[in-house]
Amino acid sequence: MDRSRYIAPTTFERRFYQGAQRIVEGWNRRYWLTTVHYQEPIPRPPYILAPTHRSNIDTLLVGSITRDPMTYMAKAGVFANPVFAKLVRLLGGFPVDRDGTDRDAVEIAQAALLAGSSLVIFPEGTRRRGMIVEKLEEGASYLALKAGVPIVPVGIAGSEMAMPVGSSFIYPSLIAIEVGPPLFPLSVRTGDISGGRMRRSEITRLTSHLTDELNRLRAQADAERLRMRSTL
């Protein structure tokens, strides 16, 4: 895949993704008894899905949140194997060179959104530990403002027990997911929207709002997980 541009999925790729999504959704429900609560309906694509990140399985859990085809950023190294590269591509992934500039990745992500494809971004940037959501990367806010699409914040509780950081094994657990109301970036715009320019304060404001929402949703997901445990 040419990393300089976004290539829309073919009909076969869309169907492959849909089939894989249904398999993953069934696994999540049966193995982790995953529950998903929506505080408001997810908007129509394109949008940015922004979950908390405590485990490698968080990407799988996206399959329980939405059936919309999603686009993901993946480490460029996983595309070294042509067979695995094709599989990642079929699942909506595109390569990101973490050792170089992020400019190509940002351009591909923006092109995907403008083409109508929704995007998954973990705004914490990497897997974190603990309850508190803080020090978010600004990529999700930047792209939302640049493309004029909403951010859907998601709190996930229990994935860190299912596959802790550093673990190579997946364990049974209870997982609760809380999907918050979409954050519409135009509500924080103060610059020239038509020209695509934005102020740093707009990115900071949206990122702060996203941080607050993710903390609220994570706490509610934890409360739901505790309720689930009490009923077993």
C-alpha positions in Angstrom: 0.0 0.0 0.0 1.2 3.5 -0.9 1.6 5.2 2.5 1.2 8.6 0.8 -2.5 8.3 0.2 -5.7 6.6 1.3 -7.2 3.8 -0.8 -10.9 3.2 -0.4 -11.8 -0.5 0.4 -13.1 -2.7 -2.4 -16.4 -4.5 -2.2 -14.6 -7.7 -1.2 -12.7 -5.9 1.5 -15.9 -4.4 2.9 -17.5 -7.8 3.0 -14.5 -9.3 4.6 -14.5 -6.7 7.3 -18.2 -7.2 8.0 -17.7 -10.9 8.4 -14.7 -10.5 10.7 -16.6 -7.9 12.7 -19.5 -10.3 13.4 -17.1 -13.0 14.5 -15.3 -10.7 16.8 -18.5 -9.3 18.2 -19.7 -12.9 19.0 -16.4 -13.7 20.7 -16.5 -10.5 22.8 -20.0 -11.3 24.0 -19.5 -15.0 24.8 -15.9 -14.9 26.3 -16.0 -11.6 28.1 -19.8 -11.1 28.5 -19.2 -7.7 26.9 -21.9 -5.2 27.4 -22.2 -1.9 25.5 -24.3 1.1 26.7 -25.0 4.0 24.3 -25.8 7.3 26.0 -26.7 8.6 22.5 -26.8 7.0 19.1 -23.5 6.9 17.2 -23.7 9.4 14.4 -23.6 8.4 10.8 -20.1 8.1 9.3 -17.7 9.6 9.1 -16.7 10.1 12.7 -13.7 9.4 15.0 -14.1 6.7 17.6 -11.9 7.5 20.6 -11.8 4.7 23.2 -9.7 4.6 26.4 -6.7 2.2 26.0 -5.6 -0.3 28.7 -5.1 -3.5 26.7 -4.2 -4.9 23.2 -7.7 -6.3 23.0 -9.3 -2.8 22.9 -9.0 -3.0 19.2 -11.1 -6.2 19.2 -13.7 -4.5 21.4 -14.4 -1.9 18.7 -16.2 -4.7 16.9 -18.8 -4.7 19.7 -19.3 -0.9 19.5 -20.2 -0.4 15.9 -20.7 -2.3 12.7 -19.6 0.6 10.6 -16.4 -0.2 8.7 -13.5 1.5 10.5 -10.1 2.6 9.5 -7.1 2.0 11.8 -3.5 3.2 12.1 -1.1 0.2 12.3 2.7 0.1 12.8 4.5 0.1 9.5 6.5 -3.0 10.6 3.5 -5.2 10.4 3.3 -4.6 6.7 6.7 -6.2 6.1 5.1 -9.6 5.6 3.0 -9.4 2.4 0.4 -11.9 3.7 -0.1 -10.3 7.0 -0.1 -6.9 5.3 -3.0 -8.0 3.2 -4.9 -9.2 6.2 -4.4 -5.9 8.1 -5.4 -4.0 5.0 -8.6 -6.1 4.8 -9.4 -5.1 8.4 -9.0 -1.4 7.6 -5.4 -0.8 8.7 -2.9 1.5 7.1 0.8 1.8 8.0 2.3 4.5 10.3 6.0 5.0 10.6 6.4 5.7 14.3 10.2 6.4 13.9 9.6 9.2 11.4 7.2 12.1 10.9 3.5 11.6 11.5 2.6 13.8 8.5 1.9 10.9 6.2 -0.4 9.2 8.8 -2.3 12.4 9.4 -2.8 13.0 5.7 -4.0 9.4 5.2 -6.3 9.7 8.2 -7.7 13.0 6.9 -8.2 11.6 3.4 -10.1 8.6 4.9 -12.5 10.8 6.8 -13.1 13.0 3.8 -13.8 9.8 1.8 -16.5 8.9 4.3 -14.6 6.3 6.3 -14.8 6.5 10.1 -11.5 6.3 12.0 -10.4 4.6 15.3 -7.9 6.7 17.3 -6.8 5.8 20.8 -6.3 9.4 22.1 -4.0 8.3 24.9 -1.6 7.3 22.2 -0.5 4.1 23.9 -1.7 1.7 26.5 -1.9 3.3 29.9 -2.4 2.0 33.5 -4.8 3.1 36.1 -8.2 4.7 36.2 -7.3 8.3 35.3 -7.4 9.4 31.7 -4.9 12.3 31.2 -2.3 13.8 28.9 -4.1 12.9 25.7 -2.5 13.2 22.3 -4.1 16.0 20.2 -4.4 14.0 17.0 -8.0 13.1 17.4 -9.0 16.7 18.1 -6.9 18.0 15.3 -8.4 15.6 12.7 -11.9 16.2 14.0 -11.5 19.9 13.6 -9.7 19.6 10.3 -12.3 17.3 8.7 -15.3 18.7 10.5 -16.4 15.3 11.9 -17.6 14.4 15.5 -15.6 12.5 18.0 -17.3 9.6 19.8 -15.7 9.1 23.2 -15.7 5.5 24.7 -14.9 4.3 28.1 -13.8 0.7 28.4 -13.5 -1.2 31.8 -12.1 -4.7 32.3 -9.9 -5.1 29.2 -6.8 -4.6 31.4 -7.8 -7.8 33.3 -8.5 -9.7 30.1 -5.0 -9.0 28.7 -2.8 -6.9 31.0 0.1 -4.8 29.6 3.0 -7.1 29.0 0.9 -10.3 29.0 0.9 -12.7 26.0 -2.3 -14.5 27.2 -6.0 -13.6 27.1 -8.0 -14.3 30.2 -11.7 -14.5 30.9 -13.0 -11.3 32.3 -16.1 -9.0 32.4 -16.0 -6.0 30.1 -18.3 -3.0 30.2 -18.2 -0.4 27.5 -19.8 3.1 27.8 -20.3 5.1 24.6 -20.8 8.8 25.2 -22.5 11.5 23.2 -20.6 12.7 20.2 -18.5 15.8 20.5 -19.1 18.0 17.6 -15.9 20.1 16.7 -17.8 23.0 15.1 -19.0 24.0 18.5 -15.5 25.0 19.4 -14.4 26.6 16.1 -13.6 30.3 16.3 -11.4 30.6 13.2 -11.9 30.4 9.5 -13.8 27.1 9.1 -14.1 27.2 5.3 -10.3 27.7 4.9 -9.5 24.8 7.2 -7.5 26.9 9.5 -7.8 26.5 13.3 -6.4 28.0 16.4 -4.3 26.1 18.9 -6.9 27.0 21.6 -9.5 25.1 19.6 -7.5 21.9 19.6 -6.7 22.4 23.3 -10.4 23.0 24.2 -11.7 20.0 22.3 -8.9 17.8 23.8 -9.8 19.0 27.3 -13.5 18.2 26.7 -12.6 14.8 25.4 -10.4 14.1 28.5 -13.3 15.0 30.8 -15.7 12.8 28.8 -13.4 9.8 28.8 -12.9 10.0 32.6 -16.6 10.2 33.1 -17.3 7.3 30.8 -14.5 5.1 32.2 -15.9 5.6 35.7 -19.4 4.7 34.5 -18.1 1.6 32.7 -16.3 0.5 35.9 -19.5 1.0 37.9 -21.4 -1.2 35.4 -18.7 -3.8 35.5 -19.0 -4.0 39.3 -22.8 -4.4 38.9 -22.2 -7.2 36.5 -19.9 -9.0 38.9 -22.5 -8.7 41.7 -25.1 -10.5 39.6 -23.0 -13.5 38.8 
